[in-house]
């Protein structure tokens, strides 16, 4: 597996793991697993954060299932990025080589 494929696999694993963390945290807060006091204020805080964790977990799950990602939207973009990185690196090497050759010519004079 190439590096891009490996990173994609790590991203998928991490995405699924984080979905489970968010939904699990929402369930733990909803069930009062942490034993917060049952005053109206803490019940409101607990249920508010349970809802936030649940909604964000569902949003992350949606993004994971549909393949939406903030960093890479599709394989074509990955390939374009790899090509542009190579081109940029090749251009940098060419400029550096020209500078070295120009400096070597100046020393010979």
Residue pairs with C-beta under 8 A, 6 or more apart in sequence:
1 9
4 78
4 82
8 72
8 78
11 69
11 71
11 72
12 64
15 60
15 63
15 64
16 64
18 60
19 57
19 60
19 61
19 64
21 57
22 53
22 54
22 56
22 57
22 60
23 53
23 54
23 57
23 58
23 61
25 53
25 57
26 50
26 51
26 53
26 54
26 57
27 50
28 34
29 46
29 47
29 49
29 50
29 53
30 46
30 47
30 50
30 54
32 38
32 46
36 42
36 43
36 45
36 46
62 68
63 69
67 74
72 78
72 81
